[in-house]
Amino acid sequence: MAARIISVSNMKGGVGKTTVSVSLAHAFAQRGEKVLVVDLDAQANASFWLCGHEALTEAMDQSKTIDAYLEDAVVFGKPASLADHVRPARAMGDRLFVIPASPNLRLVERELIVFLSRRQRNLLEVERVVSDLLEQELAAWRAEYDVVIFDTAPGISALTESALRASDVVIVPTVPDFISNLGLLSFCRSVSWSHNDVANAVKRTPWVLANKVKGTRHHQKMLQQMREEAAKPDSEFRMFRIEAPNSSEIEEGAADLDAATGLTLSARDAAVFTALAGEITALTPRGAKGASAA
């Protein structure tokens, strides 16, 4: 077993990163693959959907969240392993797992920066410390899981940058409207050369997923422009064939935190993410680093 490492990321909020992360995790798990979702967003929405409110509250109380791990490993210098923070999801818990986040994650990120800067470490070195920790954990995850998905926060933080560097595939959910496209090229360009091994860095082309697609003239015009840009030989991104439609069912399912299975998808929406999982499988040989440079 050699896991595919996937980051779902965009510097713009509201484009559906967490919905894509959780829905894709469900799709891979339903195919019989063993999946780990790592929540790197202080909003902890993926953690709520996958764990449920009671289990997530328990994880926070027991300091079994990724922010508690980072604080222990970096600030307090304690021996720590993320394997101790893995929890089964409330649906398909035999093959779908999550390392939850808590709202304290943003405060811990700031604490890491202050702690390391007082030791004459700059921001790049902060990213390096976090990247090194993730790489150590990934050595075990690659052997244990089929798929590891990082759900990242909006923007670019040390955690997001570290996840991007470690990933084989970077998925950029993007709504096909003018506002959502303003920073798309810039973000994708920053992803292209994000790499732990700078000396041997290979350009990786991120994959844009058209998300929350409507049948409006504006959406369809922007979608055509996005696909034309993606088709250029020197484009900063490629696009999945599959498109995720705007879905009131997903919005309703996401709001129901008491649902026994977390995020519940209609048959139509589930089929979209099953097809997306198939596209990722086809374009990415499992465990092939830099495979997103297709």
Residue pairs with C-beta under 8 A, 6 or more apart in sequence:
1 34
1 142
1 143
1 144
1 145
1 146
2 142
2 143
2 286
2 287
3 36
3 141
3 142
3 143
3 144
3 145
3 146
3 147
3 148
3 286
3 287
4 146
4 147
4 148
4 168
4 169
4 280
4 281
4 284
4 286
4 287
5 138
5 141
5 142
5 148
5 150
5 166
5 167
5 168
5 169
6 24
6 147
6 148
6 149
6 150
6 167
6 168
6 169
6 170
6 171
6 280
7 149
7 150
7 152
7 160
7 163
7 164
7 166
7 167
7 169
7 170
7 171
8 17
8 18
8 20
8 21
8 24
8 149
8 150
8 151
8 152
8 171
8 173
9 17
9 150
9 152
9 160
9 163
9 164
9 170
9 171
9 172
9 191
10 17
10 154
10 172
10 173
10 174
10 187
11 154
11 155
11 156
11 183
11 187
12 154
12 174
12 180
12 183
12 187
13 154
13 155
14 154
14 175
15 173
15 174
15 175
15 180
15 211
15 212
16 173
16 175
16 211
16 212
16 244
17 41
17 151
17 152
17 154
17 173
18 41
18 43
18 45
18 46
18 49
18 151
19 211
19 250
19 254
19 263
20 171
20 173
20 209
20 211
20 244
20 273
21 37
21 46
21 149
21 150
21 151
22 37
22 46
22 49
22 50
22 151
22 262
22 263
23 250
23 263
23 265
23 269
23 270
23 272
23 273
24 149
24 171
24 273
24 276
24 277
24 280
25 35
25 37
25 50
25 89
25 96
25 147
25 149
26 91
26 92
26 96
26 263
26 265
26 270
26 273
27 270
27 273
27 274
27 276
27 277
28 35
28 146
28 147
28 277
29 35
29 89
29 92
29 95
29 96
30 92
30 270
30 274
31 274
31 277
32 95
33 95
33 146
33 147
34 95
34 97
34 144
34 145
34 146
34 147
35 95
35 96
35 97
35 145
35 146
35 147
35 148
35 149
36 86
36 97
36 98
36 99
36 141
36 144
36 145
36 147
36 148
36 149
37 46
37 50
37 89
37 96
37 97
37 98
37 99
37 148
37 149
37 151
38 66
38 82
38 98
38 99
38 148
38 149
38 150
38 151
38 163
39 46
39 47
39 66
39 98
39 99
39 100
39 101
39 151
40 66
40 101
40 105
40 150
40 151
40 152
40 153
40 157
40 159
40 160
40 163
41 101
41 105
41 151
41 152
41 153
41 154
42 67
42 101
42 102
42 103
42 104
42 105
42 106
42 109
42 153
43 103
43 153
44 56
44 100
44 101
44 102
44 103
44 105
45 254
46 98
46 101
46 151
47 56
47 59
47 65
47 98
47 100
47 101
47 102
48 56
48 257
49 254
49 257
49 262
49 263
50 89
50 90
50 96
50 98
50 100
50 262
51 59
51 87
51 89
51 90
51 98
51 100
52 90
52 257
52 262
53 257
53 258
55 87
55 90
56 100
56 102
59 65
59 85
59 87
59 100
59 102
60 100
60 102
60 104
63 72
64 84
64 85
64 87
64 100
65 85
65 99
65 100
65 101
65 102
65 104
65 105
66 82
66 85
66 99
66 100
66 101
66 105
67 101
67 102
67 104
67 105
67 107
67 108
67 109
68 85
68 102
68 104
68 108
69 80
69 81
69 82
69 85
70 108
70 109
70 112
70 130
70 133
71 108
71 111
71 112
72 78
72 80
73 80
73 133
74 112
74 115
74 116
74 129
74 130
74 133
75 111
75 112
75 115
81 137
82 99
82 137
83 137
83 140
85 99
85 100
86 97
86 98
86 99
87 97
87 98
87 99
87 100
88 94
88 96
88 97
88 98
89 96
89 97
89 98
89 262
90 260
90 261
90 262
91 260
91 261
91 262
97 145
105 159
109 157
109 158
109 159
112 126
112 129
112 130
112 158
113 123
113 126
113 158
116 125
116 126
116 129
117 126
121 129
123 158
126 158
127 158
127 161
127 162
130 158
130 159
130 161
130 162
131 161
131 162
131 165
131 166
131 196
133 162
134 162
134 163
134 166
135 166
135 196
138 148
138 166
141 148
142 148
142 287
146 286
150 163
150 166
150 167
152 159
152 160
152 163
152 164
153 159
153 160
156 190
161 194
164 170
164 191
164 194
165 194
165 195
165 196
166 196
167 292
168 284
168 287
168 288
168 289
168 290
168 291
168 292
169 207
169 280
169 283
169 284
169 291
169 292
170 191
170 204
170 206
170 207
170 292
171 206
171 207
171 208
171 209
171 240
171 280
172 184
172 187
172 188
172 191
172 206
172 207
172 208
172 209
172 237
173 208
173 209
173 211
173 244
174 180
174 181
174 184
174 208
174 209
174 210
174 211
174 226
175 210
175 211
175 212
175 213
175 219
176 210
176 213
176 219
176 220
176 222
176 223
176 226
177 218
177 219
177 222
178 218
178 222
181 222
181 225
181 226
184 208
184 226
184 237
185 229
185 236
185 237
188 205
188 206
188 208
188 236
188 237
189 236
191 204
191 206
192 203
192 204
192 205
192 206
192 236
193 201
193 203
194 204
195 201
195 202
195 204
202 290
202 293
203 293
204 290
204 292
204 293
205 235
205 236
205 237
205 238
205 292
205 293
205 294
206 236
206 237
206 238
206 292
207 237
207 238
207 239
207 240
207 283
207 292
208 226
208 230
208 237
208 238
208 239
208 240
209 239
209 240
209 242
209 243
209 244
209 276
210 223
210 226
210 239
210 240
210 243
210 244
211 243
211 244
212 244
212 245
212 246
212 247
213 219
213 223
213 243
213 244
213 245
213 246
214 245
214 246
223 243
226 239
227 239
229 235
229 237
230 237
230 238
230 239
238 294
240 276
240 279
241 279
242 272
242 275
242 276
242 279
243 272
244 269
244 272
244 273
244 276
245 268
245 269
245 272
247 266
247 268
247 269
249 265
249 266
249 268
249 269
250 263
250 265
250 269
253 259
253 263
253 264
253 265
254 263
256 264
265 273
283 291
283 292
283 294
284 291
284 292
285 291
